Amino acid sequence: MGVVGLARYVVAALLVLLAGLPAAQAHESRPAYLEIRETAPGHYALLFRTPVLAGRRLPLVLGLPEGVKDLKAPVIQELTDSLVERRWIDAGPNGLAGERVEIKGLQFQIS
């Protein structure tokens, strides 16, 4: 077997080995997004965007501190890849400083 024949054999053997390997798979990452903007002392505009995968919204819920009140009804917009929720809230005279704002369910989405 000459050098060319040996090279063809090695290439063919590598192709057979590579074809037998399982395909690498990665988790698709579609992050949630939360924007909090203070519009006046103690008043905030919130934008919460959650991804939609295979037609289903990820089970994420925005958790706000006790005592927070809506200034007007939330507006929800359904997009093909996400659900966008806009809220306007009154967090009282001390605002959100030192308070906990969380995205409930997020810990189950990260692996």
Sequence and secondary structure as in RCSB ss.txt:
>XXXX:A:sequence
MGVVGLARYVVAALLVLLAGLPAAQAHESRPAYLEIRETAPGHYALLFRTPVLAGRRLPLVLGLPEGVKDLKAPV
IQELTDSLVERRWIDAGPNGLAGERVEIKGLQFQIS
>XXXX:A:secstr
  HHHHHHHHHHHHHHHHHHS           EEEEEEEETTEEEEEEEEEEETTEE   EEE  TT EEEEEEE
EEE SSEEEEEEEEE  TTTTTT   EEETGGGT  
